[in-house]
Amino acid sequence: MKNRGSIVNMAVGVAVVCATILPMAIVGASNAGAAASVKVFMIPKFTGIAPFTQAAAGCKSQGAKLGLNCLYGGPTTGSAVDQVNFINNAVAAGDKGVLISNDDAATTNPALVRAQKHGVKVVTFDSDSLPSGRTVYVEGTSTASIAETQLNMMGSQMKPAFTGKFIILSAQATDSNQVTWNKQLKADLKMPKYSKLKLVSIINPPTDSAADATTSLQAALASNPGVGGIISPTTVAVAAAAQYLTTNKLCSKYVLTGLGDPDQMKPFVTNNCVHSFALWNFTQEGKVAACAMSNVLSGKLTGKTGQSFVCDGVKEVVLPGQTVSAGNAEIFTKANVASAGF
């Protein structure tokens, strides 16, 4: 975590960020509709990719029904330090809530704690904070579902089935949900069904960019010649890996799967480089996050295990760890990738 210097320097930094980012918030407010009156700000890990854009759309549409003006903005590349600036800006702008997918929980948490002390409610989605930084966490789907789905997709395609070495091409090492998913996957390998699968390496590129994912994959495959499978639980990296395998005519050599955006992955399913991948519905995740925020703001939801609320006619229950699951993982193949409709 970077040293932020004196209180005076911090105040100046926040003022500069407000001056540069606030116009974006004003534009977002003008597009949200007159019915939405309570301002909340949604911060993705980074902007410019479909999953987070879809989550924002879900938050906006559901929020409008609940009297929330769901604004949206964030870093253009993965940066927890930049996310802190957006958190501070939301507080300075008088927003009543922050919804955030944390790039690095340890870095963003102090700012989230400060925000809460100023009366701003915090709901995390997609990637959690430390528990002290929010009231509830809305996950796209359960960690158990993600780990099992990925192992089954890859293992069933190995020859022989569920046999051989594989690598995980993940996101940055500080990405909390990736760490959680990969930890669960490693634990699942102890199950008899997966006893002949061997994880040889988890690769964490220095940034969440396609270029770094490609370079990291290339190095990992060169240093692990016996690998037959690749699991990539991140939309940026799995698409980058598919492009690399396609370009270098390596699709028949490796089984590639993971978590991907249907729009990005459709060309690689069509060309038979990827036979199956999974994801959850980010629009639905955004809707559930908006419902959770509405209930937190009203005081009805405190994060206690067993509490529940209704979102779009569906009962959502708070699980241990102040977690709400937005739905199940969905597997995409040639049969349904074109009609994903996210």
Helices and strands as residue ranges (DSSP letters): H 7-31, E 38-43, H 50-66, E 68-72, H 80-92, E 97-100, H 105-117, E 121-125, G 131-133, E 136-139, H 143-155, E 164-169, H 176-188, G 192-194, E 197-203, H 210-223, E 227-232, H 235-247, E 255-258, H 262-270, E 277-279, H 282-298, E 308-311, E 314-317, E 323-325, E 330-332, G 337-339
